[in-house]
Amino acid sequence: MDAADFFDAHLGRSPILGIFRHLDPVATVAMCERAWAFGVELIEVPVQTPDALPSLRAALEAARANGKSVGAGTVTTAEQLTAVSDLGAAFTVAPGLHPEVVAESLRLGLPHLPGVATSTEIAAALAQGFTWLKAFPAAQLGPDWIKAQLAPFPGVRFVATGGVDAGNAAAFLAAGCRGVAVGSALSDPDALERLRKVTSS
């Protein structure tokens, strides 16, 4: 599926992308199930080191059993992208705009969410057909950065990632983000309720 159509479909229903990093397979699946119960459509399991692959495999198995979509994050090489594609990842996410990863994702037809932090990177991503972009690191960039970039690039759909939680998610969505990536907040009942209010308003 085209990346824009994929992210439009899933983040259009729920603007939350769950990120579960440094968890063992059992804990990863438990967090996935909690997120799915909350209504989260997309979950990312970062795979910056090989020891994260068992957790990704477990999440993918659970996703298949539940009709859900799980992707791999922190994909920075074409080899990583090919490997997670072979495992069945539904999408990939990167911290930056990595040319070889972008090229391989297009070759495989695997939806990819590249990271950007400058106007130059946004323009480069758009030139390659990517309209859904990961604003990273979001906490450092801030909601005002989102507003400023949407003025010259109104067609971009930002997913704020990095330091986003129940306390600042509303600000990023109000600034024009189409999604927010959160992790630990999905295990905190109080934070979960705050996220529910933010994303349903």
C-alpha positions as a Python dict, from the first residue, in 0.01 Angstrom:
ca = {
    (1, 'M'): (0, 0, 0),
    (2, 'D'): (111, 356, -69),
    (3, 'A'): (261, 512, 245),
    (4, 'A'): (26, 811, 239),
    (5, 'D'): (-281, 590, 204),
    (6, 'F'): (-157, 360, 481),
    (7, 'F'): (-95, 633, 736),
    (8, 'D'): (-408, 824, 631),
    (9, 'A'): (-617, 516, 698),
    (10, 'H'): (-469, 422, 1034),
    (11, 'L'): (-372, 752, 1197),
    (12, 'G'): (-690, 906, 1060),
    (13, 'R'): (-886, 675, 1290),
    (14, 'S'): (-657, 720, 1591),
    (15, 'P'): (-380, 985, 1594),
    (16, 'I'): (-169, 787, 1841),
    (17, 'L'): (131, 580, 1737),
    (18, 'G'): (240, 353, 2022),
    (19, 'I'): (615, 302, 2062),
    (20, 'F'): (731, 16, 2285),
    (21, 'R'): (1108, 17, 2326),
    (22, 'H'): (1341, -196, 2544),
    (23, 'L'): (1067, -439, 2650),
    (24, 'D'): (1093, -818, 2644),
    (25, 'P'): (855, -1008, 2414),
    (26, 'V'): (595, -1079, 2685),
    (27, 'A'): (586, -718, 2802),
    (28, 'T'): (576, -594, 2443),
    (29, 'V'): (270, -803, 2363),
    (30, 'A'): (101, -692, 2686),
    (31, 'M'): (154, -328, 2590),
    (32, 'C'): (29, -394, 2238),
    (33, 'E'): (-290, -545, 2374),
    (34, 'R'): (-339, -250, 2609),
    (35, 'A'): (-290, -7, 2322),
    (36, 'W'): (-527, -195, 2091),
    (37, 'A'): (-793, -198, 2363),
    (38, 'F'): (-750, 180, 2388),
    (39, 'G'): (-809, 212, 2015),
    (40, 'V'): (-452, 266, 1894),
    (41, 'E'): (-421, 157, 1531),
    (42, 'L'): (-44, 154, 1485),
    (43, 'I'): (237, 25, 1706),
    (44, 'E'): (609, 61, 1647),
    (45, 'V'): (872, -167, 1799),
    (46, 'P'): (1218, -6, 1758),
    (47, 'V'): (1488, -242, 1634),
    (48, 'Q'): (1807, -40, 1666),
    (49, 'T'): (1981, -348, 1810),
    (50, 'P'): (1935, -716, 1712),
    (51, 'D'): (1818, -809, 2061),
    (52, 'A'): (1494, -620, 1989),
    (53, 'L'): (1395, -857, 1709),
    (54, 'P'): (1232, -1119, 1937),
    (55, 'S'): (1002, -848, 2074),
    (56, 'L'): (914, -738, 1721),
    (57, 'R'): (841, -1100, 1622),
    (58, 'A'): (615, -1145, 1924),
    (59, 'A'): (430, -821, 1848),
    (60, 'L'): (385, -922, 1484),
    (61, 'E'): (242, -1258, 1584),
    (62, 'A'): (-2, -1089, 1821),
    (63, 'A'): (-94, -837, 1552),
    (64, 'R'): (-173, -1110, 1302),
    (65, 'A'): (-394, -1282, 1558),
    (66, 'N'): (-579, -958, 1628),
    (67, 'G'): (-597, -812, 1279),
    (68, 'K'): (-371, -521, 1374),
    (69, 'S'): (-65, -347, 1225),
    (70, 'V'): (279, -344, 1385),
    (71, 'G'): (585, -181, 1236),
    (72, 'A'): (956, -156, 1305),
    (73, 'G'): (1121, 164, 1423),
    (74, 'T'): (1472, 309, 1424),
    (75, 'V'): (1532, 152, 1083),
    (76, 'T'): (1847, 322, 955),
    (77, 'T'): (1985, 81, 693),
    (78, 'A'): (1847, -95, 388),
    (79, 'E'): (1952, -427, 543),
    (80, 'Q'): (1740, -358, 850),
    (81, 'L'): (1443, -263, 636),
    (82, 'T'): (1469, -580, 429),
    (83, 'A'): (1498, -792, 743),
    (84, 'V'): (1189, -647, 914),
    (85, 'S'): (996, -663, 589),
    (86, 'D'): (1077, -1034, 570),
    (87, 'L'): (944, -1074, 926),
    (88, 'G'): (615, -916, 820),
    (89, 'A'): (641, -560, 953),
    (90, 'A'): (350, -353, 819),
    (91, 'F'): (552, -31, 808),
    (92, 'T'): (886, 117, 910),
    (93, 'V'): (995, 434, 1089),
    (94, 'A'): (1333, 609, 1086),
    (95, 'P'): (1485, 885, 1300),
    (96, 'G'): (1603, 1067, 988),
    (97, 'L'): (1579, 1082, 612),
    (98, 'H'): (1812, 795, 521),
    (99, 'P'): (1847, 774, 140),
    (100, 'E'): (1910, 399, 119),
    (101, 'V'): (1620, 323, 353),
    (102, 'V'): (1388, 547, 153),
    (103, 'A'): (1495, 380, -171),
    (104, 'E'): (1447, 29, -33),
    (105, 'S'): (1107, 112, 114),
    (106, 'L'): (992, 238, -224),
    (107, 'R'): (1135, -69, -398),
    (108, 'L'): (951, -304, -160),
    (109, 'G'): (634, -96, -146),
    (110, 'L'): (659, -91, 234),
    (111, 'P'): (504, 219, 400),
    (112, 'H'): (781, 424, 558),
    (113, 'L'): (777, 721, 797),
    (114, 'P'): (1106, 913, 770),
    (115, 'G'): (1221, 1158, 1033),
    (116, 'V'): (1281, 1528, 964),
    (117, 'A'): (1402, 1825, 1167),
    (118, 'T'): (1472, 2092, 904),
    (119, 'S'): (1303, 2259, 608),
    (120, 'T'): (1564, 2108, 377),
    (121, 'E'): (1481, 1756, 496),
    (122, 'I'): (1108, 1819, 458),
    (123, 'A'): (1160, 1940, 101),
    (124, 'A'): (1377, 1638, 21),
    (125, 'A'): (1117, 1398, 163),
    (126, 'L'): (837, 1562, -34),
    (127, 'A'): (1044, 1540, -351),
    (128, 'Q'): (1056, 1163, -303),
    (129, 'G'): (681, 1139, -250),
    (130, 'F'): (665, 1125, 130),
    (131, 'T'): (391, 1341, 282),
    (132, 'W'): (371, 1171, 625),
    (133, 'L'): (682, 1269, 818),
    (134, 'K'): (809, 1208, 1169),
    (135, 'A'): (892, 1538, 1343),
    (136, 'F'): (1188, 1433, 1557),
    (137, 'P'): (1288, 1517, 1824),
    (138, 'A'): (948, 1676, 1881),
    (139, 'A'): (1001, 1797, 2238),
    (140, 'Q'): (1307, 1993, 2131),
    (141, 'L'): (1151, 2121, 1807),
    (142, 'G'): (828, 2225, 1982),
    (143, 'P'): (473, 2294, 1859),
    (144, 'D'): (577, 2634, 1719),
    (145, 'W'): (819, 2458, 1484),
    (146, 'I'): (528, 2251, 1353),
    (147, 'K'): (321, 2563, 1286),
    (148, 'A'): (613, 2736, 1117),
    (149, 'Q'): (684, 2443, 884),
    (150, 'L'): (321, 2394, 786),
    (151, 'A'): (313, 2746, 644),
    (152, 'P'): (546, 2666, 350),
    (153, 'F'): (463, 2294, 352),
    (154, 'P'): (83, 2274, 408),
    (155, 'G'): (59, 1926, 259),
    (156, 'V'): (283, 1762, 519),
    (157, 'R'): (129, 1538, 782),
    (158, 'F'): (354, 1542, 1086),
    (159, 'V'): (373, 1273, 1354),
    (160, 'A'): (533, 1433, 1660),
    (161, 'T'): (784, 1188, 1808),
    (162, 'G'): (1034, 1214, 2090),
    (163, 'G'): (938, 1341, 2433),
    (164, 'V'): (565, 1346, 2358),
    (165, 'D'): (333, 1246, 2642),
    (166, 'A'): (-16, 1309, 2779),
    (167, 'G'): (96, 1651, 2899),
    (168, 'N'): (201, 1797, 2564),
    (169, 'A'): (21, 1583, 2304),
    (170, 'A'): (-265, 1834, 2282),
    (171, 'A'): (-26, 2116, 2198),
    (172, 'F'): (127, 1923, 1911),
    (173, 'L'): (-211, 1823, 1771),
    (174, 'A'): (-335, 2182, 1804),
    (175, 'A'): (-25, 2300, 1617),
    (176, 'G'): (-128, 2085, 1321),
    (177, 'C'): (28, 1744, 1380),
    (178, 'R'): (-178, 1458, 1243),
    (179, 'G'): (-35, 1210, 1492),
    (180, 'V'): (162, 1182, 1815),
    (181, 'A'): (392, 896, 1913),
    (182, 'V'): (376, 795, 2279),
    (183, 'G'): (514, 509, 2484),
    (184, 'S'): (500, 492, 2863),
    (185, 'A'): (179, 698, 2877),
    (186, 'L'): (-5, 396, 2741),
    (187, 'S'): (74, 204, 3060),
    (188, 'D'): (-43, 479, 3297),
    (189, 'P'): (-422, 482, 3359),
    (190, 'D'): (-423, 854, 3441),
    (191, 'A'): (-218, 945, 3137),
    (192, 'L'): (-431, 715, 2925),
    (193, 'E'): (-745, 904, 3027),
    (194, 'R'): (-577, 1237, 2946),
    (195, 'L'): (-479, 1104, 2605),
    (196, 'R'): (-836, 988, 2548),
    (197, 'K'): (-963, 1341, 2610),
    (198, 'V'): (-696, 1495, 2390),
    (199, 'T'): (-755, 1266, 2094),
    (200, 'S'): (-1133, 1264, 2109),
    (201, 'S'): (-1174, 1642, 2129),
}
